[in-house]
């Protein structure tokens, strides 16, 4: 049995982010490639004096890499910067 190949667009993937106070943002993922395994969608910043701030990111991994993204303390995201999650090498 195999799990096949699909893309974020094929699966109709979307993310819904809400602040619990009535504000909701829906982000559909349109990347239509079968060779990207990771996506960073949004960054929730809990250091804002006004409360949580949510910023749209939507960054995809490079083709054919299974290295996970890395989130740095300054809020920047480095795609393909972490260890391989799915395979042992």
C-alpha positions as CSV (number, residue, x, y, z in Angstrom):
1,X,0.0,0.0,0.0
2,X,1.3,3.5,-0.8
3,X,0.0,6.9,0.2
4,X,0.5,8.5,-3.2
5,X,1.5,12.0,-4.1
6,X,-0.6,15.1,-3.8
7,X,-0.1,18.8,-3.6
8,X,-1.5,21.4,-1.2
9,X,-3.8,22.5,-3.9
10,X,-4.9,19.0,-4.7
11,X,-6.0,18.4,-1.2
12,X,-7.8,21.7,-0.9
13,X,-5.8,22.6,2.1
14,X,-6.6,25.7,4.0
15,X,-5.9,27.2,7.4
16,X,-8.4,29.2,9.5
17,X,-6.9,31.5,12.1
18,X,-9.1,33.2,14.7
19,X,-8.4,35.4,17.6
20,X,-11.4,34.1,19.5
21,X,-13.0,37.5,19.6
22,X,-14.7,37.5,16.2
23,X,-11.8,38.1,13.8
24,X,-11.2,35.2,11.4
25,X,-8.8,34.8,8.5
26,X,-9.0,31.9,6.1
27,X,-5.9,31.1,4.0
28,X,-6.3,28.6,1.2
29,X,-3.0,27.0,0.0
30,X,-2.7,27.2,-3.8
31,X,0.8,25.7,-4.3
32,X,0.3,23.2,-7.0
33,X,3.5,21.1,-6.9
34,X,3.9,17.6,-5.7
35,X,7.5,18.1,-4.6
36,X,7.1,20.5,-1.7
37,X,6.6,19.0,1.7
38,X,6.4,22.0,4.2
39,X,4.6,25.3,4.3
40,X,4.8,28.0,6.9
41,X,1.4,29.7,6.9
42,X,1.2,32.4,9.6
43,X,3.3,33.8,12.4
44,X,1.6,34.4,15.7
45,X,3.6,37.1,17.6
46,X,2.9,37.1,21.3
47,X,5.3,39.9,22.1
48,X,3.0,42.7,20.8
49,X,1.9,45.1,23.6
50,X,-1.6,45.1,22.0
51,X,-2.0,41.4,22.3
52,X,-1.4,38.6,19.8
53,X,-0.5,39.8,16.3
54,X,-0.9,37.4,13.4
55,X,1.1,37.9,10.2
56,X,0.5,36.1,6.9
57,X,3.7,34.2,5.8
58,X,2.8,31.3,3.3
59,X,6.3,30.2,2.5
60,X,6.9,26.8,0.9
61,X,9.9,24.5,1.2
62,X,12.2,24.0,-1.8
63,X,11.4,21.2,-4.2
64,X,12.3,17.7,-3.1
65,X,13.6,18.6,0.4
66,X,12.2,17.2,3.5
67,X,14.1,19.5,5.9
68,X,11.6,21.2,8.2
69,X,11.4,25.0,8.6
70,X,13.1,26.7,11.6
71,X,11.5,29.6,13.5
72,X,14.1,32.0,14.9
73,X,13.5,34.2,18.1
74,X,13.3,37.3,16.0
75,X,10.2,35.9,14.1
76,X,12.0,35.1,10.9
77,X,11.5,31.7,9.3
78,X,14.2,29.8,7.5
79,X,12.6,27.2,5.2
80,X,14.7,24.0,4.7
81,X,16.8,24.8,7.7
82,X,15.9,22.0,10.2
83,X,16.4,18.3,10.3
84,X,14.8,15.9,7.9
85,X,11.5,14.8,9.5
86,X,10.1,12.0,7.3
87,X,13.1,9.9,6.4
88,X,16.1,8.6,8.2
89,X,19.4,9.1,6.4
